[in-house]
């Protein structure tokens, strides 16, 4: 029995279903993807702030002994970090000033990767990937950013 040439292979029901599924995924609006991205990134930084605030003296000791950030005194670095980790998540969830906030968090992630935990790059690259999508595409249409941009462009 000789096999049919590839061009003569009829499409199957499974191929059609797979094609429809891929097309359906291709048409998912960016807004629906941006919401979980914003929430995921917000959760990472919010949880970090909550951990520091749960025991502020331990957090200060980490900045003094383990983190070794250049140029900034440990106490100032701790206060700045917690301030960012508290405000950025709220702004991300609201979709307010998303791109500037994301740029700040990308910088913070780079500092953490370079100066604090250089071997944690698998985690940091995941954060950076989510942040880069938000930086490039914005918060999506279900955000305060979108609402404000529509009002300003009228």
NORPEFEN-V414781 format. One record per residue. N is the residue number from 1. RES is the residue in one small letter. PHI is phi in whole degrees, -180 to 180 (NA if undefined). PSI is psi in whole degrees, -180 to 180 (999 if undefined). OMEGA is omega in whole degrees, 0 to 359 (none if undefined). Layout:
# NORPEFEN-V414781
n-><N;N>
res-><RES;RES>
phi-><PHI;PHI>
psi-><PSI;PSI>
omega-><OMEGA;OMEGA>
This chain:
# NORPEFEN-V414781
n-><1;2;3;4;5;6;7;8;9;10;11;12;13;14;15;16;17;18;19;20;21;22;23;24;25;26;27;28;29;30;31;32;33;34;35;36;37;38;39;40;41;42;43;44;45;46;47;48;49;50;51;52;53;54;55;56;57;58;59;60;61;62;63;64;65;66;67;68;69;70;71;72;73;74;75;76;77;78;79;80;81;82;83;84;85;86;87;88;89;90;91;92;93;94;95;96;97;98;99;100;101;102;103;104;105;106;107;108;109;110;111;112;113;114;115;116;117;118;119;120;121;122;123;124;125;126;127;128;129;130;131;132;133;134;135;136;137;138;139;140;141;142;143;144;145;146;147;148;149;150;151;152;153;154>
res-><x;x;x;x;x;x;x;x;x;x;x;x;x;x;x;x;x;x;x;x;x;x;x;x;x;x;x;x;x;x;x;x;x;x;x;x;x;x;x;x;x;x;x;x;x;x;x;x;x;x;x;x;x;x;x;x;x;x;x;x;x;x;x;x;x;x;x;x;x;x;x;x;x;x;x;x;x;x;x;x;x;x;x;x;x;x;x;x;x;x;x;x;x;x;x;x;x;x;x;x;x;x;x;x;x;x;x;x;x;x;x;x;x;x;x;x;x;x;x;x;x;x;x;x;x;x;x;x;x;x;x;x;x;x;x;x;x;x;x;x;x;x;x;x;x;x;x;x;x;x;x;x;x;x>
phi-><NA;-94;-72;-68;-62;-57;-67;-90;-72;-72;-65;-103;-62;-63;-64;-65;-64;-63;-62;-63;-64;-62;-64;-62;-62;-63;-101;-66;-63;-56;-54;-69;-85;-69;-60;-66;-63;-62;-68;-63;-65;-59;-62;-57;-76;-61;-62;-64;-63;-63;-64;-65;-69;-63;-147;-64;-65;-65;-61;-61;-62;-60;-67;-75;-102;-102;-74;47;-75;-78;74;-110;-62;-55;-65;-64;-61;-64;-64;-62;-62;-65;-61;-66;-68;-89;-84;-59;-61;-64;-65;-64;-62;-75;72;-115;56;-58;-65;-62;-63;-64;-61;-62;-68;-64;-63;-63;-62;-63;-62;-60;-66;-76;-104;-107;-129;-65;-87;-94;-59;-61;-73;-67;-71;-67;-60;-62;-63;-64;-65;-64;-62;-67;-65;-78;-109;85;-83;92;-79;-98;-154;-67;-54;-65;-60;-66;-66;-67;-71;-75;-88;-70>
psi-><125;138;152;146;153;-38;-20;-3;119;149;146;166;-39;-40;-41;-42;-42;-43;-44;-39;-46;-43;-39;-46;-37;-24;7;125;143;-37;-40;-24;-33;-34;-54;-30;-46;-44;-41;-47;-42;-42;-42;-52;-35;-47;-37;-42;-44;-37;-44;-44;-25;-32;89;-37;-40;-40;-46;-40;-40;-44;-33;-42;-41;-41;-36;53;137;154;-26;135;144;-40;-44;-43;-40;-48;-43;-44;-49;-37;-44;-44;-20;-41;-40;-45;-40;-43;-39;-46;-39;-20;41;125;40;-50;-46;-39;-44;-40;-42;-45;-33;-43;-42;-42;-41;-43;-45;-45;-45;-45;-24;-60;74;-20;-1;25;-31;-37;-45;-32;-30;-45;-47;-38;-46;-43;-39;-38;-45;-36;-43;-35;-14;-169;-14;173;-12;68;160;-36;-47;-45;-46;-39;-35;-38;-37;-28;-2;999>
omega-><181;181;177;173;183;182;181;180;181;177;180;178;180;178;179;178;179;178;178;179;179;179;178;178;179;184;176;181;179;181;180;177;183;183;179;175;180;182;181;180;179;181;180;186;177;180;178;177;181;178;179;182;179;176;187;180;177;178;178;178;177;179;180;191;190;189;175;179;179;171;183;172;185;181;178;178;180;180;179;182;181;177;178;183;176;185;183;179;179;179;178;180;178;185;182;182;188;184;176;179;180;177;177;180;175;177;179;178;178;178;179;182;186;190;188;183;184;180;180;183;178;177;184;178;174;177;182;180;178;181;180;177;180;178;184;186;179;187;184;187;175;183;175;177;182;179;181;181;177;180;182;183;178;none>
